[in-house]
Amino acid sequence: MPNIKSAKKRVTVAEHKTLRNKMIKTNLKTSIKSFENAVAQGDIQTAKALYPKVEKHIDMAASKGTIHKNNASRKKASLANKLNTIEKAQ
């Protein structure tokens, strides 16, 4: 346990940031999972409706520094590719 006042503050700030990052990652994973379930079931309408929301969650996580911007770009490209694949299959 830290003795210095600034070190104590850093501990509490780190806890708050950890909670925020955990919340953002949880929302991100949930939205990606729901999109991928729609794609797996072949439900194009739902997948098209969910894609902008998923993209927004990914961009938000990248802007907050929870995930790296290249990771966000890679995730968006992968999900867009999945959406395009099921659209072409129909």
N, C-alpha and C positions, 0 to 999 in steps of 0.2 A: 504494500500500500504506500503510495507516495506521501511524502511529508510536506513538500513545497506546494504552495497554493496554485501556481501555474500548472504543475504536474497533475494536481487533483482535477483541475478544469479540463486538461487534455483527456483524462480518463472518461469524464462524463461526456465530452464532445465526441469522443470515439464511439461510445456506446450509442449515442443518438444517431450518428452517421451509419453505424452498423445496422441499426433497426430500419433506417430509411432505405439503405441498399437492399436489405432483406425483403422489404415490402415491394420495392420496385422489381426485383428479380422474381418474386413470387407471382406478381401480376403478369410479368412478361412470359414466364413459363406457362401459366394458365391460359393466356390468350393464344400462344403458339400451339399448345396442345389441342385447344378447341378448334383452331383452324385446321390442324393436321387430321383431326378426327373427321371433319367435314370433307376434306380431300379424300381420305381413305374410304369414306362411304360413297363418294362420287357425287355429293351434293354441291353442284356448281354454284347455285344461287346463294347458299349460305356461305360458301367459301369466298365468293366475291364480296359479300357484305362484311365478312370478318377481316378480310385482308387490310383495308385501310386502318382498322382499329389496331391490328397487330403491328402494322408499320408505325403507327403513332406510339405504341408502347416501346417499340425498339428504339425509335428516335429519342424518346424521352429518357430511356435508360442510358443512351449514349451521351446525351447532353448533360445529364447529371454526373457522368463519370463512373457510373456503375459498371458499364461494359465499355470496351474500347470501340472507337468509331469504325475501325476496320472489321471488328467482330459484328457490329451492327449491320454494316454494309453486306457482309457475307450472309448473315441470317436473312436479310430482306431479299437478296438475290436468290437464295435457295428457296424461299417460300414463293417468290414470284415464278420461279421455274416450275415448281409443283403445280401452281395454279394454271400456268400456261399448258402444262402437260395434260391435265384433265380436260381443259377446254378444247384442245386439239383432238382428244380421243372421242369427243362427242360429235 
